[in-house]
């Protein structure tokens, strides 16, 4: 599903810094891989490159048989909307929309019919334990509930690849374990692959493979 070869990324400026060097990575359909490393080491950069939100300085990324370098920004946006899902540490739940409206966003962006979308939103919210919170506003939810909303939004359109950047970083340990277990259960249920950036050993231990990013190289 995902094939990365000799990927490199350097940020120019007064403090020129090479973040990634010669990264090779293959991710099979349905596989779950953790990328571990200290904060600021380049985990988020790697996810952004895979998502086409940033461009590499060297190497190639092929997703679902397509070389991302051949796609313009509009085509990359279309690819993300249909085939990728994102879970972020900071939730990024829109405060002026209800829980249900937040989760429905990916479906509306791809033109899913309202009645079909409503059924999918209802089903995914029930799966993350928020079946009765569709009409709630984000300010009424706890941190753990907000992350469940973010997970539901990432998976509601059944993407082939889920990218998660420190998905439990803002949660206490007990809540993190519960929420991440729900995340993995849903991802496995949809048959999606997952690439998870984390510094949490407990989270990484639940994945199929663990890779460590050190001085720009995956080990």
Buried (B, 14 or more C-beta within 10 A) or exposed (E): BBBBBEBBBBEEEEEEEEBBBEBEBEBEEBBBBBBBBEEEBBBBBBBBBBBBBEEBBBBBBBBEEBEBEEBEEEEBBEBBBBBBBBBBBEBEBEEEBBBBBBBBBBBEBEEBEEEEBBEBBBEBBEBBBBEEBBEBBBEEBEBBBBBBBBBBBBBBBBBBBBBBBBBBBBBEEEBBBBBBEBBBEBBEEBEBBBBBBBBBEEBBEBBEEBBBBEEBEBE
